[in-house]
Amino acid sequence: MAPLTGVIAYLNLEGASDASAFYQRAFGAREVFRMPAEDGIRLMHCHVEINGGPLMFSDCFPEMGVARQASDSHTLHLVVDDMDAWWRRAVDAGCEITMPLALQFWGDRFGKLSDPFGVNWSLSAPDSTDDTGSTDDTGSAGDAG
């Protein structure tokens, strides 16, 4: 595995093991690595990949100064290829819609969700309709003829 570079979100959650399972259902995550804590219940570290990008998290450890903090000031953003499939999978898994999916002024379909662990997510995909409102067979805008 190549070394990871760039900015990687690292979350402190209550129920990190459950979060990993949830992210696998909701966002097609693949768990790369987990390190259980000595108590055998919590995770010291979990690394997943979602849509080709890394996400890392652990349980909260208040006894070590790592208490849970609300995540209202940040959002994890996913750019996806099939908005309807990604959105439906996340909502069916248990994400709450906080901003309905809609075509936005900048040309993307965009919406916001909140997961059961208090993490805010946004999903976007370029709009795949042409000027007539139809989509060609490849799912991309353009002349199908």
C-alpha positions in Angstrom: 0.0 0.0 0.0 1.4 3.4 -1.0 1.9 5.9 1.8 -1.1 8.2 2.4 -0.7 11.9 1.7 -2.8 15.0 1.9 -5.4 15.9 4.4 -7.2 12.9 6.0 -10.2 13.4 8.2 -9.9 11.7 11.6 -13.0 11.4 13.7 -13.6 10.6 17.4 -16.9 8.7 17.6 -18.9 6.8 20.2 -19.1 3.3 18.7 -16.3 3.2 16.2 -16.8 -0.5 15.4 -20.5 0.1 14.7 -19.5 3.1 12.6 -17.2 1.0 10.5 -20.0 -1.4 9.8 -22.5 1.4 9.1 -20.1 3.1 6.7 -19.7 -0.1 4.8 -23.5 -0.3 4.4 -24.2 3.4 3.8 -21.2 4.4 1.7 -19.6 1.2 0.4 -16.6 1.6 2.7 -13.8 -1.0 2.8 -12.2 -1.4 6.1 -8.4 -1.3 5.7 -7.2 -1.6 9.3 -8.5 -1.7 12.8 -6.8 -1.7 16.2 -8.9 -2.7 19.2 -8.3 -1.0 22.5 -7.1 -2.9 25.6 -10.7 -3.0 26.9 -11.7 -5.2 24.0 -14.7 -3.1 23.3 -13.5 0.2 21.8 -11.3 0.9 18.8 -8.1 2.8 19.2 -7.9 3.3 15.4 -9.9 2.4 12.3 -9.0 3.2 8.7 -11.6 2.8 6.0 -11.7 3.8 2.3 -14.8 5.4 0.9 -15.0 6.1 -2.8 -11.2 5.7 -3.1 -10.4 8.1 -0.2 -9.2 7.4 3.3 -11.2 8.1 6.5 -9.9 7.4 9.9 -11.6 7.3 13.3 -11.5 5.9 16.8 -13.7 5.6 19.8 -13.7 8.4 22.3 -11.5 7.9 25.3 -12.6 10.5 27.9 -10.2 9.0 30.4 -7.4 10.0 28.1 -8.7 13.5 27.3 -10.5 12.4 24.0 -14.1 13.3 24.7 -16.8 13.3 22.1 -17.3 16.6 20.3 -20.3 17.6 18.1 -19.5 17.8 14.4 -21.7 20.7 13.5 -18.8 22.8 12.2 -17.6 20.3 9.6 -18.9 18.1 6.8 -17.4 15.2 5.0 -18.0 15.7 1.3 -18.2 12.9 -1.3 -18.1 13.5 -5.1 -19.8 10.5 -6.6 -20.5 9.0 -10.0 -24.1 7.8 -9.5 -25.9 10.2 -7.2 -29.2 8.3 -7.1 -27.5 5.0 -6.1 -25.2 6.6 -3.5 -28.0 8.7 -2.0 -30.5 5.8 -1.8 -27.9 3.5 -0.2 -27.0 6.0 2.5 -30.6 6.9 3.3 -31.7 3.2 3.3 -28.8 2.4 5.7 -30.1 5.0 8.2 -28.7 8.5 7.3 -31.0 11.4 7.9 -31.7 13.9 5.1 -30.7 17.4 6.3 -30.8 19.0 2.9 -32.8 17.3 0.1 -31.0 16.3 -3.0 -31.5 18.9 -5.7 -29.8 20.5 -8.7 -27.8 23.5 -7.5 -26.8 26.8 -9.2 -23.2 25.6 -9.7 -24.4 22.7 -11.9 -24.1 19.7 -9.4 -26.8 17.6 -7.9 -26.1 18.1 -4.2 -27.6 17.1 -0.8 -26.7 16.7 2.8 -27.1 13.9 5.3 -26.4 13.2 8.9 -25.3 9.7 10.1 -26.3 8.0 13.4 -22.9 8.9 14.8 -23.5 12.6 14.4 -21.3 13.1 11.4 -22.5 15.4 8.6 -22.1 14.4 5.0 -22.6 16.1 1.7 -22.8 14.3 -1.6 -22.5 15.9 -5.1 -22.3 14.8 -8.7 -22.2 16.8 -11.9 -25.7 17.0 -13.4 -26.1 14.4 -16.1 -29.0 15.9 -18.0 -28.8 17.9 -21.2 -30.8 21.0 -22.1 -33.9 19.0 -22.9 -33.8 17.3 -19.4 -33.0 13.9 -20.8 -30.0 11.7 -20.0 -28.2 9.6 -22.6 -27.5 5.9 -22.2 -24.0 6.5 -20.6 -25.5 8.7 -17.9 -23.6 11.8 -19.1 -24.8 14.9 -20.8 -24.4 15.2 -24.5 -25.7 14.4 -27.9 -27.0 10.8 -28.0 -27.6 10.9 -31.7 
